[in-house]
Amino acid sequence: MEEFAFYHECEVCGLRLLLTPKIAYDGGWDYPPRMGQWGVISPRTCGNCGIEGTVWFALACEKKTSEELTERQYQTALRITQEKDPYATAR
């Protein structure tokens, strides 16, 4: 399948770039479809940010509940869980 570009948004620093999955992966991004899965909470980071500031880290490693997330973390979790696979809609 030919790759096309879509927006990648780092949940830690807020960087938002239009990238193909290959370019993103080669640049260190943790982003589906190469890293993680659409609609499932996992890190969405650029190549410069670590996972310590992600919603995934707060939930999985710091054992925070959804009520303990910051408003930004909560909104990020909503965004991630509502993601749609751009390749599924392009078919």
C-alpha positions as CSV (number, residue, x, y, z in Angstrom):
1,M,0.0,0.0,0.0
2,E,1.3,3.5,-0.9
3,E,1.7,5.7,2.1
4,F,0.3,9.2,2.2
5,A,0.9,12.1,4.7
6,F,-1.4,12.9,7.6
7,Y,-1.0,15.1,10.6
8,H,1.1,13.7,13.5
9,E,0.7,15.6,16.8
10,C,3.2,15.2,19.7
11,E,1.2,15.0,22.9
12,V,4.2,16.2,24.9
13,C,5.5,19.3,23.1
14,G,2.5,19.9,20.8
15,L,4.5,19.7,17.6
16,R,2.2,19.0,14.6
17,L,3.6,18.0,11.3
18,L,2.2,16.6,8.1
19,L,4.2,13.4,7.6
20,T,4.0,9.9,6.0
21,P,4.3,7.0,8.4
22,K,7.8,6.2,7.1
23,I,9.1,9.7,7.5
24,A,7.6,9.9,11.0
25,Y,9.0,6.5,12.0
26,D,12.4,7.4,10.6
27,G,12.3,10.6,12.5
28,G,11.6,8.8,15.8
29,W,7.9,9.4,16.1
30,D,5.8,7.0,18.1
31,Y,2.6,7.0,16.1
32,P,0.4,4.5,14.3
33,P,0.5,2.6,12.0
34,R,4.2,1.9,12.6
35,M,4.0,2.2,16.4
36,G,0.9,1.5,18.4
37,Q,-2.7,1.2,17.1
38,W,-5.3,3.7,16.1
39,G,-7.8,4.5,18.9
40,V,-5.8,2.8,21.6
41,I,-3.9,4.9,24.2
42,S,-0.2,4.6,23.6
43,P,2.4,7.3,23.3
44,R,2.0,9.8,20.5
45,T,5.4,11.6,20.6
46,C,7.8,13.2,18.2
47,G,11.4,12.1,18.0
48,N,12.5,14.7,20.6
49,C,10.1,13.9,23.4
50,G,10.1,11.0,25.8
51,I,7.2,8.9,26.9
52,E,7.3,10.2,30.5
53,G,4.9,13.1,29.6
54,T,2.3,11.0,27.8
55,V,-1.1,9.9,28.9
56,W,0.0,6.3,28.5
57,F,2.8,6.8,31.0
58,A,0.5,8.5,33.5
59,L,-2.0,5.6,33.3
60,A,0.3,2.6,32.9
61,C,3.3,3.6,34.9
62,E,2.2,6.2,37.4
63,K,-1.1,4.3,37.9
64,K,-3.2,7.4,37.7
65,T,-7.0,7.1,37.3
66,S,-8.9,9.1,34.6
67,E,-10.0,11.5,37.4
68,E,-6.4,12.2,38.2
69,L,-5.4,13.2,34.7
70,T,-4.8,16.9,33.9
71,E,-7.3,18.5,31.6
72,R,-4.7,18.4,28.8
73,Q,-4.1,14.7,29.4
74,Y,-7.8,14.0,29.5
75,Q,-8.3,15.8,26.2
76,T,-5.4,14.0,24.6
77,A,-6.9,10.6,25.8
78,L,-10.2,11.6,24.2
79,R,-8.4,12.5,20.9
80,I,-6.5,9.3,20.8
81,T,-9.5,7.1,21.6
82,Q,-11.5,8.8,18.9
83,E,-8.8,8.4,16.2
84,K,-9.8,6.9,12.9
85,D,-7.3,5.0,10.7
86,P,-6.8,7.4,7.8
87,Y,-5.9,4.4,5.5
88,A,-9.2,2.7,6.3
89,T,-11.2,5.7,5.1
90,A,-9.0,6.1,2.0
91,R,-9.8,2.7,0.6
